[in-house]
């Protein structure tokens, strides 16, 4: 029997990799984790967590406006970008330290450096002349931002990873993209007083979301000061002494201080040595895995964004738990990707779970009923604001199950977490209706919509 240095070697110390390593180490396995940057991965270091801090910081300007409507006298507020960045970095460092400490407490060894595969059982730490062998290897390297490689002048743009560390707050910014990251950062910068433009080549933002959500949010973020340009993309970027000129394909030329590309993320597999270990990629460049997260190499698994299945931190963690149960507990477990809730921390935010209306119409043979309401949240009663909230239920007409819930407005991410339980449990519209409302709340609308809207009334104007 071959003697290996470790029972498990994890490449990548993000949320998924750390969870898998800790569980295996707590079972008494010899575990090592290699990380070339800082422990915590995308979510903790350059994603969900720092972004949420930025969202909260930027939303105060909106809250100050609401406070005045309620009788508060709010002195002219000012925002100190360097002070905020320092506080954010201190907290991120603390959280990263907790991840590292928890690995140590579990008995896993943390190796600082970039690990690459030399064969199916051997990894090398680049630049340190060190190699290790392991019976099993787990790839959890996540993803990295993608920018158009052949766009002239693209070197003058930044990605979300640089946006977390800008030395000063720009006066003008253009954000290219229409997904989570683009929409969230548009709200962040607009809320902080930056003249913000969002351009996207598609017909509307948030491709893949429910069409009513997309239309509603596009209108609402413009009310918050974001200029949205759709059906358009860059032709080239031109650096000038006063800023960067964005030359767009429609002939427009906009000068901004910063240009940020949020045009998607790709699996981080570059120079990882996958071929030498027999690990194949999908046509889209992700690590190919089966339903148990096993790659085409018998002793190598992969979880998280590097597999490009459902790129959410909680999903990576659940994939890690399933991997541990399958490999080290001899209890095969597959993660169920159906009805996973997600939130977009735009301003206003989005919460969604289950099928969009279009998906449901394709999936539900007996047709669907759509229940939808748009209203002004009570919180805005004294402000003169015309901001509206959207709530939508998609119901399988035959089984009467609620198969999709879509919310845009205050506290949508908090509400959708609880709504996801009901969707996952397969509750029917009658069971939702039988639930007594909590009044006065915005969430009570979820259990008080009684009549379905007609199909021609389901598209927002």
N, C-alpha and C positions, 0 to 999 in steps of 0.2 A: 504493500500500500504506500502510495506517495505521501511524503510528509510535506505539508505546506506551512508557510509562515502564519497564515490566517485561515480561519474557516470562511470568513466573508471580508471582501475588500470593496468598499463603496467609493465610487468616484463622484464627488460632488457633495458638499455639505449644506444643501438647501433643506427645505422643510421635509421633503420626501426622503432624501438620503439620510438625514439625521434620524428621522423616526425609525427607519428600517434598521439602522446601525444600533440604535439604543435598544430596540426590542430584541435583536439577536444577542447583543452583549449581555443584557439582563438574563438571557437564557443560559449564560455561561459560555457563549461562543467567543472565539478569538476574532475580534473585529478591528479593522482599521478604516479610517475615512480620510481621503485626500481632498484638499480644497486649495485651489490656486489663489483665491481671493480671501474673503472673510466668511466665517461661518454664518449661516442664515440664508444664503442664497438670494435669488431675485426678490422674493417677497419681503424679506426683512431689510435687505441692504439697499436695493434699488428698484423697489416695486410697491406692493400693496401698502406696507406700513409707512414709509416716508411720504408716499403719495397721499395717504389718508390724513396725515398731519398737515400737508399742504392744503388739502381740501378744507379742513377745519379752519385753518388760518385764514384762508381766502373768504370763507363764508361769513366772517364777522362783519364785513362791510354791509352785507345784506341784512344781517340781524340788527345792526345799528339803525338802518332805515325803518325796520319794523318797530323798533323800540320808540322811535319818535312818534309814530302813529298812536302809540299807547301812552303818550304823555311824558315820556322821558326827554330831557334835554341832553343831547349828546354833543359834547364839544367836538370840534373838527378832529376826527381821528387821524393818526399817522401810523404808518407801518414801517418797522425796522427790519428789513430783509436780512442783513448780516446777523442780527440778534436771533431771529427765527432760525436761520440756517445753523447757527451754533447750537441752539437748544435741540434742534432735530438731530444733529450729528451726535450729540452727547447721548441721546436716548437710543439711537441706532447702535452706537457702540456698546451700550449697556445690554441691549437685547442680543447682539452678536455674542457678547461674552457669556450670556446665559446659555445659548446654544452650545458653545464650546464647553462650558462647565458641565452641562447635563450629559454630554458625551463622556466626559471623564468620570463622572459619578456612576455611569452605567458600566464603565469598564472598557469603553472603546478608546482606541488610540487615534488622535487627530494628527495628521501629517500635513504640514503646510507645503504646498507645491503642486505643480501641474502633473497629473498622472496620465500616462498614455499606455495603451496595451501593446505589449511585445509579442504575446501569444495568448491563448485562451485562459491561461492560468498565471500569467506574469505581467506585472505593471512596473513601469519605470517612472521615477520622479525626475522630471526634466531639469537638467542643470545641476543636479545634486549627486549624480553618479550612484544612485541607489535603486535597487530593484527589489520587489517583493513578490512572493507567490501566494496564491489563494485558491482554495477549493472552489469557491463561488465568488463571482464578481457582480456587482450591481452598478449600473450606469445611471446616474441621476444628475446630469450636468446642466439640465434646464435649457433655456433658450437665450438668444441675444437679439438685439434690434436689427432689422433689415432696412437698408436704404438703397435706392436705385443706384446701382454701381456705375452706370454709364451716363448719368445725368451730369452735364457740364456744370461745374461749380459746386457740386454736392459737398465738397470738402469744407465749404463755408457754413454748412448746417450742423446742428447738433441732434442728438436723440434724447429720449427721456432720461437716459443714464447721466448725461451731462446737465440736464435741466435741474437735477437735484443739487447741483453744486455751482450754479452760476455765481460769479463773484458779486454781481449787482443785479437788481431787478431791471429788466429792460423797459423802455417806454412803449415799444412796439414789437409785436411778435406775430409771425405767421406760422401756423401749425398745419402740416400736410398729413392727412389721414382722416378716417372716419370711424375708427373703432373705439374700443374702451379707452385706450391711452390718449388718443387724440382729443376725444370729447372731454375727458376728465381734466386734462391739462389746459384745454381752452377755458373751462370754468375756473380753474385755479388762477390763471393769469388775468382773466377778465375781472375776477373778484378782487384781485390785488391792485386794480387800477391800470392794468396794462392794456393798451389798444390792441385787441386780439382779433385775428382773422383766421378762420378755419377753412381750408380748401380740401375738397375730396372729389376724386374722379368719378365716383358713382352717382346714381340719381338721388340718394339720400344717405344719411349717416347710419351707423350701427347695422351694417349688412348682417343678415341672419336673424335679426330680432323681428318681433311682430311689426307689421307695417304701420299700425296705428301708433305704436310706441315711437317708431322712427320719426313719423311726421310730427307728432306732438312734441317730442323733445327738440327737434330742429327749430320749431317755432318758439319754444320756451327759452332756449339758450340765447336766442337773439334778443329776447326781452331783457336778459341779463347782460347784454352788451357785446356778445360775440357776433362778429360779421361772418356769415356762412356763405361760401361760394361752392356750389355743387356742379358736377359734370365737368370738372376742370382739374388740370394738374400742371406741374412745372414743365417749362420748356428748357430753362437754364437759370442758374443763379449768377449774379454779378456782384462782386465785392467792390464797394466804394468806400471812400473815407468817412462818409456819413452813415453807412449801414450796408445792408445787403439788398440788392434789387431782385425781386422775384419776378422773373419774366414767365408769364403763364401762357398756356397754349391757346387761350382765347384772345390773346393780344394785350391783356392787362399787364401793367408793370407796377408792382407795389414795393416800396422800400420799407424795410423793417430793421430793427436793431438785431434781432435774433430770428433765425429760421429753424424750426424743429420738425424733424421727420418722425412721425409715428405711423409708419406704413406697414407695420406688422413685425412679428418676431419669428425667428427660425430656430430649429433645434441646434444646440451647440455641440456639433460633432466634428468640427474642423480639426484635423491632425490628431485625432484621438486614437488612431491605430486600429480602427474597427476591422478593416479588411484582414489584417494579420491575425486577428482572433476569430475570423469566420462570422462576424456580425454583419448582417445585411441591412441596407436602408430601404425605405419605401421610395416610390417615385418622387415624393415630395421632400426627400432628404431627412426623414425622421428614422429613428431606430425601429426596425420592424420587430414587433412582438406578437405573441399569441394572447389569448384571453387571460392567461395567468402571468403576463408580463415577461415571459421567457423569450429571449432572442433566438436567432438561428444558430447560435452557439449553445450547446447543451447546458453549460455551467454558467452562462451569463444572462442576467436579467436587466431590464430597464424600466424605469418609472418616471412619471412627471412629464414636463414639457418636452423633454428630448424625444418622447414617443409621439407627441403631437396628437393625442387622443382627445382629451378635454383639459385645456391648459388653465387649471385653477389650483391654487395652493391646497385647499381642503381635499381636492381629488387626489393630488399627489400623495398626501398623507394617508388617505384611505387605500391607495394602491400599495403604499409601503406596508400597511397592516396586512393586506391580502397576500403580499409577497412573503412576509414573515410567517403567516399562518400556513401557506402552501409549502414553503421550503424547509422551515425549521420546526414546525409543529405537526407536519404530515396531515394537515387538514386543508385540502385544496379549497381556495377561496377566490372568487372572481368579483371584482367591483362592478356594481350595477350603475351604469351611466344614465339610466332613465330618470327623468324628473329631478335633475340636480339644479338647485336654485343658484342664481347668480345676481350680482348687483353691479351697476355702473355708477360710480360716485361722481356723476356729472352734477350740474347745478341747474335745475333740480335733479335729484337722483332717480335711478331706475332700479326696480326689482322685478325679476321675472323667473318663472319656473314652469316647466312643461312645454307644451306645444304652442307655437304661434297659430293664429287663425288659419293661415295658408297651409301650414303643416298638418293641422287637424283636418282640414277639408280633404287633404290627400290621404290621410291615414284612417279616418273614420268613415267606413262604408255607408253608414246610415245617415251621414250628414252631421252638421254641428249647429248648435245654438250659440249665439254670442250675446253676452250681457255686458253693457258698457255704460259708464257714466263719466262725465266731465264736470268739474265744479270748482269753485274758488274755495280753497281751504279757509277755515274759520280764522286762522291766525292772521290772514291778510285783510280782515274785515275793515280795519281802521286805516289802512295804508294807501288806499286808492289803487293798489296793484291789480292788474288784470291777469296775473298768473293763474293758471288753471292746473288742476290735478286730473290725472287719468287713471281709471281703474277698469279692468277688463277681465271677464271670465269667459273661457272657451269650454263649451260643454259638448260631450259626445251625445248626440241626439238619441241614440239607441239605448245605451247603457245609463245615460244621465250622469256619468262621471264627469267631474271637473278635470279637464286634461291640460288646462293652461291658465295661469294667472299672470297678469301683466299690470304693473303699477308704475306711474311716473309722478313724483311729487314728494313732499316732505316725509321723511322716515320710511320711504319705500324699501330700502335694504333691510330695515329692522322688521317690517311687516312681512316681507316675503319669506323670511326664515320660518315663521310660524305657518304661513300659508303652504309652504312646501311640505310640511308634515301631512296636511290634509290631502294634497295632490298625490304624494307618495303612497299614502294609505288607500287611495282610490275612492275617496268619499264622493257621494253624489251631490248634485245640486240641491236636492231635497234636504240632505243632511246639513249642508251649508245654511240653507234657509231656516232650518230648525234651531240654529244657534242664535241665541239672543244677542242683540247688538250692545256694544258698550258706547254710551252716549254722554257727552258729545266727543266723538273722535272721527278722524278721517277713515280709519279702518272699518268702521261700522258699515260703510258702503258695500264692503265685500259680502255681507250677509243680508243686505236689504234690497238688492237688485232683483226684481221679481219678473219683469217682462223682457224677453229677448228683443234686441233691435233687429230690424230687417237688414238683409245683406247690404242693400244700397246705402244704409245709414252708418255702416261700420267704418268708413274711411273718413278720417278727420280732414276738415278743410283748413 
